[in-house]
Amino acid sequence: RPHPGVESGAANVALGPVAALVDRTKDAVRKAMGKD
């Protein structure tokens, strides 16, 4: 998904998968801690 402040399409393509991985990691941590 697009992130505000990222104007460059190339930057969005490069950062998109990283941001998605971070989001999934945060979700996994929340579930592991029982705060989902």
PyMOL Python script that loads the backbone (N, CA, C, O; Angstrom):
from pymol import cmd

cmd.read_pdbstr("""\
ATOM      1  N   ARG A   1       0.847  -1.186   0.000  1.00  0.00           N
ATOM      2  CA  ARG A   1       0.000   0.000   0.000  1.00  0.00           C
ATOM      3  C   ARG A   1       0.887   1.242   0.000  1.00  0.00           C
ATOM      4  O   ARG A   1       1.991   1.220   0.545  1.00  0.00           O
ATOM      5  N   PRO A   2       0.414   2.304  -0.599  1.00  0.00           N
ATOM      6  CA  PRO A   2       1.229   3.526  -0.665  1.00  0.00           C
ATOM      7  C   PRO A   2       1.422   4.140   0.713  1.00  0.00           C
ATOM      8  O   PRO A   2       0.539   4.060   1.567  1.00  0.00           O
ATOM      9  N   HIS A   3       2.571   4.747   0.922  1.00  0.00           N
ATOM     10  CA  HIS A   3       2.834   5.426   2.188  1.00  0.00           C
ATOM     11  C   HIS A   3       2.920   6.926   1.949  1.00  0.00           C
ATOM     12  O   HIS A   3       3.637   7.367   1.051  1.00  0.00           O
ATOM     13  N   PRO A   4       2.197   7.718   2.740  1.00  0.00           N
ATOM     14  CA  PRO A   4       2.225   9.182   2.567  1.00  0.00           C
ATOM     15  C   PRO A   4       3.651   9.708   2.649  1.00  0.00           C
ATOM     16  O   PRO A   4       4.435   9.252   3.482  1.00  0.00           O
ATOM     17  N   GLY A   5       3.990  10.665   1.791  1.00  0.00           N
ATOM     18  CA  GLY A   5       5.316  11.257   1.820  1.00  0.00           C
ATOM     19  C   GLY A   5       6.273  10.595   0.846  1.00  0.00           C
ATOM     20  O   GLY A   5       7.329  11.151   0.546  1.00  0.00           O
ATOM     21  N   VAL A   6       5.925   9.419   0.346  1.00  0.00           N
ATOM     22  CA  VAL A   6       6.781   8.758  -0.643  1.00  0.00           C
ATOM     23  C   VAL A   6       6.266   9.123  -2.028  1.00  0.00           C
ATOM     24  O   VAL A   6       5.280   8.564  -2.509  1.00  0.00           O
ATOM     25  N   GLU A   7       6.955  10.072  -2.662  1.00  0.00           N
ATOM     26  CA  GLU A   7       6.475  10.591  -3.939  1.00  0.00           C
ATOM     27  C   GLU A   7       6.950   9.740  -5.106  1.00  0.00           C
ATOM     28  O   GLU A   7       6.274   9.657  -6.132  1.00  0.00           O
ATOM     29  N   SER A   8       8.108   9.107  -4.959  1.00  0.00           N
ATOM     30  CA  SER A   8       8.711   8.379  -6.066  1.00  0.00           C
ATOM     31  C   SER A   8       8.104   6.996  -6.213  1.00  0.00           C
ATOM     32  O   SER A   8       8.046   6.239  -5.244  1.00  0.00           O
ATOM     33  N   GLY A   9       7.651   6.659  -7.411  1.00  0.00           N
ATOM     34  CA  GLY A   9       7.119   5.323  -7.654  1.00  0.00           C
ATOM     35  C   GLY A   9       8.182   4.264  -7.410  1.00  0.00           C
ATOM     36  O   GLY A   9       7.888   3.201  -6.864  1.00  0.00           O
ATOM     37  N   ALA A  10       9.418   4.550  -7.813  1.00  0.00           N
ATOM     38  CA  ALA A  10      10.507   3.590  -7.618  1.00  0.00           C
ATOM     39  C   ALA A  10      10.744   3.347  -6.133  1.00  0.00           C
ATOM     40  O   ALA A  10      10.969   2.211  -5.716  1.00  0.00           O
ATOM     41  N   ALA A  11      10.695   4.405  -5.337  1.00  0.00           N
ATOM     42  CA  ALA A  11      10.889   4.265  -3.890  1.00  0.00           C
ATOM     43  C   ALA A  11       9.748   3.445  -3.298  1.00  0.00           C
ATOM     44  O   ALA A  11       9.960   2.622  -2.408  1.00  0.00           O
ATOM     45  N   ASN A  12       8.528   3.680  -3.804  1.00  0.00           N
ATOM     46  CA  ASN A  12       7.375   2.937  -3.311  1.00  0.00           C
ATOM     47  C   ASN A  12       7.524   1.452  -3.600  1.00  0.00           C
ATOM     48  O   ASN A  12       7.212   0.616  -2.751  1.00  0.00           O
ATOM     49  N   VAL A  13       8.001   1.121  -4.796  1.00  0.00           N
ATOM     50  CA  VAL A  13       8.207  -0.279  -5.165  1.00  0.00           C
ATOM     51  C   VAL A  13       9.285  -0.906  -4.291  1.00  0.00           C
ATOM     52  O   VAL A  13       9.180  -2.068  -3.897  1.00  0.00           O
ATOM     53  N   ALA A  14      10.328  -0.125  -3.991  1.00  0.00           N
ATOM     54  CA  ALA A  14      11.437  -0.650  -3.197  1.00  0.00           C
ATOM     55  C   ALA A  14      11.043  -0.822  -1.735  1.00  0.00           C
ATOM     56  O   ALA A  14      11.426  -1.801  -1.095  1.00  0.00           O
ATOM     57  N   LEU A  15      10.276   0.132  -1.207  1.00  0.00           N
ATOM     58  CA  LEU A  15       9.943   0.128   0.219  1.00  0.00           C
ATOM     59  C   LEU A  15       8.675  -0.663   0.528  1.00  0.00           C
ATOM     60  O   LEU A  15       8.473  -1.087   1.666  1.00  0.00           O
ATOM     61  N   GLY A  16       7.827  -0.863  -0.464  1.00  0.00           N
ATOM     62  CA  GLY A  16       6.559  -1.553  -0.241  1.00  0.00           C
ATOM     63  C   GLY A  16       6.713  -2.898   0.452  1.00  0.00           C
ATOM     64  O   GLY A  16       6.108  -3.116   1.502  1.00  0.00           O
ATOM     65  N   PRO A  17       7.517  -3.817  -0.116  1.00  0.00           N
ATOM     66  CA  PRO A  17       7.692  -5.145   0.506  1.00  0.00           C
ATOM     67  C   PRO A  17       8.281  -5.053   1.906  1.00  0.00           C
ATOM     68  O   PRO A  17       7.928  -5.846   2.779  1.00  0.00           O
ATOM     69  N   VAL A  18       9.174  -4.097   2.127  1.00  0.00           N
ATOM     70  CA  VAL A  18       9.779  -3.934   3.454  1.00  0.00           C
ATOM     71  C   VAL A  18       8.724  -3.484   4.451  1.00  0.00           C
ATOM     72  O   VAL A  18       8.646  -4.006   5.563  1.00  0.00           O
ATOM     73  N   ALA A  19       7.909  -2.507   4.048  1.00  0.00           N
ATOM     74  CA  ALA A  19       6.857  -2.009   4.928  1.00  0.00           C
ATOM     75  C   ALA A  19       5.855  -3.115   5.237  1.00  0.00           C
ATOM     76  O   ALA A  19       5.379  -3.229   6.367  1.00  0.00           O
ATOM     77  N   ALA A  20       5.535  -3.930   4.233  1.00  0.00           N
ATOM     78  CA  ALA A  20       4.601  -5.035   4.445  1.00  0.00           C
ATOM     79  C   ALA A  20       5.179  -6.041   5.431  1.00  0.00           C
ATOM     80  O   ALA A  20       4.464  -6.561   6.288  1.00  0.00           O
ATOM     81  N   LEU A  21       6.472  -6.313   5.309  1.00  0.00           N
ATOM     82  CA  LEU A  21       7.122  -7.252   6.222  1.00  0.00           C
ATOM     83  C   LEU A  21       7.089  -6.714   7.651  1.00  0.00           C
ATOM     84  O   LEU A  21       6.820  -7.459   8.593  1.00  0.00           O
ATOM     85  N   VAL A  22       7.360  -5.431   7.810  1.00  0.00           N
ATOM     86  CA  VAL A  22       7.321  -4.810   9.140  1.00  0.00           C
ATOM     87  C   VAL A  22       5.916  -4.906   9.719  1.00  0.00           C
ATOM     88  O   VAL A  22       5.746  -5.218  10.898  1.00  0.00           O
ATOM     89  N   ASP A  23       4.900  -4.635   8.882  1.00  0.00           N
ATOM     90  CA  ASP A  23       3.516  -4.712   9.357  1.00  0.00           C
ATOM     91  C   ASP A  23       3.181  -6.126   9.813  1.00  0.00           C
ATOM     92  O   ASP A  23       2.564  -6.310  10.862  1.00  0.00           O
ATOM     93  N   ARG A  24       3.585  -7.126   9.029  1.00  0.00           N
ATOM     94  CA  ARG A  24       3.304  -8.516   9.406  1.00  0.00           C
ATOM     95  C   ARG A  24       4.029  -8.884  10.690  1.00  0.00           C
ATOM     96  O   ARG A  24       3.491  -9.606  11.530  1.00  0.00           O
ATOM     97  N   THR A  25       5.249  -8.386  10.839  1.00  0.00           N
ATOM     98  CA  THR A  25       6.020  -8.678  12.052  1.00  0.00           C
ATOM     99  C   THR A  25       5.336  -8.074  13.272  1.00  0.00           C
ATOM    100  O   THR A  25       5.223  -8.731  14.307  1.00  0.00           O
ATOM    101  N   LYS A  26       4.880  -6.832  13.159  1.00  0.00           N
ATOM    102  CA  LYS A  26       4.181  -6.183  14.272  1.00  0.00           C
ATOM    103  C   LYS A  26       2.930  -6.970  14.645  1.00  0.00           C
ATOM    104  O   LYS A  26       2.652  -7.182  15.825  1.00  0.00           O
ATOM    105  N   ASP A  27       2.175  -7.403  13.632  1.00  0.00           N
ATOM    106  CA  ASP A  27       0.964  -8.181  13.895  1.00  0.00           C
ATOM    107  C   ASP A  27       1.304  -9.478  14.613  1.00  0.00           C
ATOM    108  O   ASP A  27       0.616  -9.866  15.557  1.00  0.00           O
ATOM    109  N   ALA A  28       2.355 -10.145  14.174  1.00  0.00           N
ATOM    110  CA  ALA A  28       2.758 -11.411  14.790  1.00  0.00           C
ATOM    111  C   ALA A  28       3.164 -11.189  16.245  1.00  0.00           C
ATOM    112  O   ALA A  28       2.833 -11.996  17.114  1.00  0.00           O
ATOM    113  N   VAL A  29       3.876 -10.104  16.507  1.00  0.00           N
ATOM    114  CA  VAL A  29       4.298  -9.799  17.878  1.00  0.00           C
ATOM    115  C   VAL A  29       3.078  -9.536  18.754  1.00  0.00           C
ATOM    116  O   VAL A  29       3.009 -10.016  19.886  1.00  0.00           O
ATOM    117  N   ARG A  30       2.113  -8.772  18.232  1.00  0.00           N
ATOM    118  CA  ARG A  30       0.906  -8.487  19.012  1.00  0.00           C
ATOM    119  C   ARG A  30       0.170  -9.774  19.350  1.00  0.00           C
ATOM    120  O   ARG A  30      -0.272  -9.961  20.484  1.00  0.00           O
ATOM    121  N   LYS A  31       0.039 -10.659  18.373  1.00  0.00           N
ATOM    122  CA  LYS A  31      -0.661 -11.927  18.613  1.00  0.00           C
ATOM    123  C   LYS A  31       0.097 -12.776  19.625  1.00  0.00           C
ATOM    124  O   LYS A  31      -0.507 -13.406  20.493  1.00  0.00           O
ATOM    125  N   ALA A  32       1.411 -12.791  19.510  1.00  0.00           N
ATOM    126  CA  ALA A  32       2.228 -13.586  20.426  1.00  0.00           C
ATOM    127  C   ALA A  32       2.100 -13.067  21.856  1.00  0.00           C
ATOM    128  O   ALA A  32       2.181 -13.836  22.814  1.00  0.00           O
ATOM    129  N   MET A  33       1.901 -11.770  21.990  1.00  0.00           N
ATOM    130  CA  MET A  33       1.781 -11.170  23.317  1.00  0.00           C
ATOM    131  C   MET A  33       0.348 -11.208  23.833  1.00  0.00           C
ATOM    132  O   MET A  33       0.081 -10.814  24.968  1.00  0.00           O
ATOM    133  N   GLY A  34      -0.582 -11.685  22.990  1.00  0.00           N
ATOM    134  CA  GLY A  34      -1.971 -11.816  23.411  1.00  0.00           C
ATOM    135  C   GLY A  34      -2.715 -10.497  23.446  1.00  0.00           C
ATOM    136  O   GLY A  34      -3.713 -10.359  24.154  1.00  0.00           O
ATOM    137  N   LYS A  35      -2.230  -9.524  22.681  1.00  0.00           N
ATOM    138  CA  LYS A  35      -2.892  -8.212  22.668  1.00  0.00           C
ATOM    139  C   LYS A  35      -3.584  -7.960  21.338  1.00  0.00           C
ATOM    140  O   LYS A  35      -3.859  -6.812  20.990  1.00  0.00           O
ATOM    141  N   ASP A  36      -3.862  -8.996  20.613  1.00  0.00           N
ATOM    142  CA  ASP A  36      -4.502  -8.853  19.309  1.00  0.00           C
ATOM    143  C   ASP A  36      -5.903  -8.283  19.485  1.00  0.00           C
ATOM    144  O   ASP A  36      -6.617  -8.084  18.502  1.00  0.00           O
TER     145      ASP A  36
END
""", "prot")
cmd.dss("prot")
cmd.show_as("cartoon", "prot")
cmd.util.cbc("prot")
cmd.orient("prot")
